[in-house]
């Protein structure tokens, strides 16, 4: 396999999690009797441009299907984060009824609804029918397509160039990252702005977030690598923010390379941090496997011990990261009887691979649970707050990333 960005031959493994089904391929009761598709979940690192990437097995149209079950609006914290971004961006860019905003991977309209409320013309691009339909019902125009250079050029020919292109947690999801980036350039006005949010690879390594690795994430990104990808497409990163979302993310601000925007010192500052942490040295990548294995082993040991002691355990959050963790650890319903999730699209279904049933959050309203394992650790405070009444019964909350903690 060659690097998806620079085409160099890939010879170094960052992480090998064996075989697993796609993390968002939730099963119906009928589906339990049918074979599941498993793909290798192996991640390589390019020692030339330092793009960390999954091996080429799963195709995007097999991962982002019409029944795609991830709805961004499920998390209250994410909705608040998105609203703050919209308010600040509308103000900073002076967006109005004459502006045009595009969001790539607009999901269920969680973000663009804030622009619609301000009567700012916008367009969502979302290939998954289940989420796109929810956005359409909110009055958001949606193209149900995958985004890339061809679509960007089509929008340009139609005169629909954007003042602002938004991409939250999509840059890592595209199999052809160069084509996607050229699409951003093609659809952007001469003085337009691009903002992309994505988990920061430096934080993933620092905090042992191996469970954020799954087939739907084709790439794992540092600022250094994204800057190289942008430069190849004649785009420039002029600003960057560090965010606490998803365990540590970056929001980059991009523009055409000829833009009058001045690059801010924070860009060079974060690039220097990455260099200091060893992000352009193989050592940090080749030792990550042992960190993942420790988390896996600690979880197995904890669940086995609680079963021997006769303790009752449930999980919260049928998240993709949870599926990575459970499948790598080989956890089944005998150790974890059920998981609760607020997304109605997941309730009544079963976790891929582990076949653990997914119930509504009301299933936690009982007084005999000793532990609740929070799989989406990035929203642990939100989950604990929503279920704080269980503390009166002695229920304790558990997270395992970056290490096992009982709260």
HELIX and SHEET records of a PDB file:
HELIX    1   1 UNK A   30  UNK A   33  5                                   4    
HELIX    2   2 UNK A   60  UNK A   63  1                                   4    
HELIX    3   3 UNK A   72  UNK A   74  5                                   3    
HELIX    4   4 UNK A   76  UNK A   92  1                                  17    
HELIX    5   5 UNK A  112  UNK A  117  1                                   6    
HELIX    6   6 UNK A  129  UNK A  137  1                                   9    
HELIX    7   7 UNK A  149  UNK A  157  1                                   9    
HELIX    8   8 UNK A  171  UNK A  173  5                                   3    
HELIX    9   9 UNK A  177  UNK A  186  1                                  10    
HELIX   10  10 UNK A  201  UNK A  206  1                                   6    
HELIX   11  11 UNK A  210  UNK A  212  5                                   3    
HELIX   12  12 UNK A  223  UNK A  232  1                                  10    
HELIX   13  13 UNK A  245  UNK A  247  5                                   3    
HELIX   14  14 UNK A  265  UNK A  276  1                                  12    
HELIX   15  15 UNK A  282  UNK A  286  1                                   5    
HELIX   16  16 UNK A  288  UNK A  308  1                                  21    
HELIX   17  17 UNK A  320  UNK A  329  1                                  10    
HELIX   18  18 UNK A  361  UNK A  364  5                                   4    
HELIX   19  19 UNK A  377  UNK A  379  5                                   3    
HELIX   20  20 UNK A  380  UNK A  386  1                                   7    
HELIX   21  21 UNK A  388  UNK A  393  5                                   6    
SHEET    1   A 4 UNK A  12  UNK A  20  0                                        
SHEET    2   A 4 UNK A  39  UNK A  45 -1                                        
SHEET    3   A 4 UNK A  52  UNK A  54 -1                                        
SHEET    4   A 4 UNK A 219  UNK A 220 -1                                        
SHEET    1   B 7 UNK A 142  UNK A 143  0                                        
SHEET    2   B 7 UNK A 122  UNK A 125  1                                        
SHEET    3   B 7 UNK A 101  UNK A 104  1                                        
SHEET    4   B 7 UNK A 162  UNK A 168  1                                        
SHEET    5   B 7 UNK A 188  UNK A 199  1                                        
SHEET    6   B 7 UNK A 249  UNK A 256 -1                                        
SHEET    7   B 7 UNK A 235  UNK A 243 -1                                        
SHEET    1   C 6 UNK A 357  UNK A 359  0                                        
SHEET    2   C 6 UNK A 338  UNK A 340  1                                        
SHEET    3   C 6 UNK A 313  UNK A 316  1                                        
SHEET    4   C 6 UNK A 371  UNK A 374  1                                        
SHEET    5   C 6 UNK A 396  UNK A 399  1                                        
SHEET    6   C 6 UNK A 405  UNK A 406 -1                                        
END                                                                             
